[in-house]
Amino acid sequence: MLKNLALLCCTAVLSACGASSLVVSGDYPTPNVGQIPLTLGVYYDEELRNFTYVEYSETGKEEYQIASGQTHIELFDTVLPAMFERVVVLNDLNAATAARVDAVFAPSIEEFQLALPQKTRLDSYEVWVKYNMRLLGPRGDYIADWVMTSYGKTPLATLRSTDAGINDATVGALRDLGSSFALSFGSVPEVREWLAAQQ
Amino acid sequence: MNYADAAMKGAKRNALQVGLLVLVAVVLAACTTTTVDEFRQGETGIESHESVVILGRRQGSSYETREEFVDCVGDKVARGARGIRVIPEKEFIDSMFPWFEPRTAPLRTSDLQTLMEEQLVADKIAEYGIRYIIWLDGQTETTNRAGSISCAVGPGGGGCFGFGSWEDDSNFDARVWDVSSFSNVGTISTDATGQSYVPAVVVPIPLIARVEANACNSLASQLQQFVNGD
């Protein structure tokens, strides 16, 4: 009994010193956009699947570990089927030809920034993400490569925990990505040319 | 005088003291001034099968209109004998995704006209029967914080002593867009200010001015009349 209590105390003390872990979760609506009559392969690499951002304190200690890879995949899995007639998730880029896709979309996160109210002295949690979007042919040949940024913020509120603030700001940034991706996809010059060539 | 009379007198005195305290609290807490301005630019009116949607502006970098305030105005506009059917903000924004997000929402009525050329958008708006889109823009700011309260706890008990006060200022604009004519038919502005106090003699007594709640009530009542064309 005493041993268990001591162990519990040690765990509590140690966990208070460690970084706080957060797995971002959110719901994303299906976009109301015209569907492109093509089959798109989508490839989520390991880096995206396991993407975790680490926020450090001013003394250099790990403060927050924010895992947002899975929620990014949920976002793309919601947005892409609304944009394309058929979407095939590929586990390997080499499987694209066999899957008879017209192109392969491979998103990646280049940068993730978090602004916490306790550091910025502002009244909101803010998240800014920079992405690299790649569109490849079924054989891996280049079609388009472009950069997108997204931004989300959520106000500081009484009774809202820091974890909830970070989660909501990240989900806001992902909604921003989903909306601008769905609306601007056909406007990327190389993508526009490729779409015109498919008709 | 018997024991029952003395107890009755004591109870009456206590009730009087409590009543006086409540009265003072109500008077002090009600120190809120609200001003509502209406600027009408077109005729309004709504049929029973039509609805409105009330949306918060969230494009500004320094502030964003709080969801809670938008919900409060929506609830009040929908109430009463002249209540209007209000589509909840979250439901509308989700079902219109990606067209009413902070970065993509129409800022002018001309943008709305362009947006309605998208068949999917026009169909959704028609499905909801939306006649007016009402944009709420504003915030509540707290200023003039003064005073301090100290609290202490000892073996014999604890208590607080001091006095704190602050001023809240709510400023909100409601722009009413007529979806049938793609025009701004009017703007209603509300400005509510109030001073809150927290005197503390052993126990802190918060006397809070309900500034944002008053701004919500005034704005909602004026909006209801405006949309109904009263």
Interface residues (C-beta under 8 A of the other chain):
Chain A: P29 T30 P31 N32 V33 G34 Y151 K153 P155 R175 D176 G178 S179 S180 A182 L183
Chain B: E64 R66 D94 S95 M96 F97 P98 W99 E101 P102 R103 T104 E118 L120 V121 K124
